[in-house]
Amino acid sequence: RTLPYHYDMRADEVLTYCPVGNKVYFTSEEPPALGVLDGQTDSLLRVIDVELPFGIVYSSRSNKVYFLEDQGSAVVAVDCVTDTVVARINTPGGCLNWRPLCYNPDDDRVYAPET
C-alpha cells in the first residue's frame, strides 16, 4: 500500500509505530491529516484532521504520539488507545518547520527544535 507524504522527508519523520494495539501512525501533507493504520491488516482505522502535521514520534510511557502542527505553531498529542487529540501545546516562538521531534524515553519528554 502506498501512502502520501512529503516527497523529500525520511520515513522516520512521517511514520511511527505503536506496539500497543499494533498501529502505524502517519502524517499526510495533502490532505493535511494524521492517519492510523492497523498494523496487522494494513487497513485504515481513522483519519484525524489536523493542520500540516510533521515530525511524529511515539511515547512508550504515555502511549501517545506527538507531532508538530501548522508549520511548528503547536505540538499535538494523540492518545493511542482512543486515537483522538488529547493536547495541543502552543509554541509561541514557533518550532522549526519540517524538522523532526525527538523523544527521550528516560524522562518521557518530547523535544522540538526552536526557531
DATA-V509034 format. One record per residue. N is the residue number from 1. RES is the residue in one small letter. SS is DSSP state (hx for helix, st for strand, lp for the rest). Layout:
BEGIN
n = (N:N)
res = (RES:RES)
ss = (SS:SS)
END
This chain:
BEGIN
n = (1:2:3:4:5:6:7:8:9:10:11:12:13:14:15:16:17:18:19:20:21:22:23:24:25:26:27:28:29:30:31:32:33:34:35:36:37:38:39:40:41:42:43:44:45:46:47:48:49:50:51:52:53:54:55:56:57:58:59:60:61:62:63:64:65:66:67:68:69:70:71:72:73:74:75:76:77:78:79:80:81:82:83:84:85:86:87:88:89:90:91:92:93:94:95:96:97:98:99:100:101:102:103:104:105:106:107:108:109:110:111:112:113:114:115)
res = (r:t:l:p:y:h:y:d:m:r:a:d:e:v:l:t:y:c:p:v:g:n:k:v:y:f:t:s:e:e:p:p:a:l:g:v:l:d:g:q:t:d:s:l:l:r:v:i:d:v:e:l:p:f:g:i:v:y:s:s:r:s:n:k:v:y:f:l:e:d:q:g:s:a:v:v:a:v:d:c:v:t:d:t:v:v:a:r:i:n:t:p:g:g:c:l:n:w:r:p:l:c:y:n:p:d:d:d:r:v:y:a:p:e:t)
ss = (lp:lp:lp:lp:lp:lp:lp:lp:lp:lp:hx:hx:hx:hx:st:st:st:st:lp:lp:lp:lp:st:st:st:st:st:st:st:lp:lp:st:st:st:st:st:st:st:lp:lp:lp:lp:lp:st:st:st:st:st:st:lp:lp:lp:lp:st:st:st:st:st:st:lp:lp:lp:lp:st:st:st:st:st:st:lp:lp:lp:lp:st:st:st:st:st:st:lp:lp:lp:lp:st:st:st:st:st:st:st:lp:lp:lp:lp:st:lp:lp:lp:lp:lp:lp:st:st:st:lp:lp:lp:lp:st:st:st:lp:lp:st:lp)
END
